[in-house]
């Protein structure tokens, strides 16, 4: 395959096109933060309502705070989806995910046996740390010939009342400006 040959999207397989579109979509938002936050809500909802069977013994994990666990899990899932589709709420969603994860420790079977707690904390921290990327800058435009020989490189030079290099040592030299340093 020639790397200099033109690439046409119509020539690619549809799975390749979908993968490229998904990568572009994922790169423009805090995808991993939303995924971890969303996945953190699942064990927080699941464990208070789960029945585990070991041989003939049934362990019921149901607690009196099952409704609180349901609310915490649904809020975390909603924040995860919000991070995917509303990038502007990333700071709010990150702080809210961290606070909800902390509240889930005493209210929801140790935060879903620390599985939901840890994934929600990681998702909240990733949401706070994510920043949108800056667009790639184009090449710097060519400066006019008059500016190429500028010894001050774009910074303002000496004023008309000042000398370029102060040789006097009094405070009143250069129009009353002190040339210390």
Secondary structure as UniProt FT lines:
FT   TURN            3..4
FT   HELIX           9..11
FT   HELIX           14..27
FT   TURN            28..30
FT   HELIX           31..49
FT   STRAND          51..54
FT   TURN            55..56
FT   STRAND          57..60
FT   TURN            64..65
FT   HELIX           66..85
FT   HELIX           87..89
FT   HELIX           90..107
FT   HELIX           109..113
FT   HELIX           115..129
FT   HELIX           145..148
FT   TURN            151..154
FT   TURN            160..161
FT   TURN            171..172
FT   HELIX           173..176
//
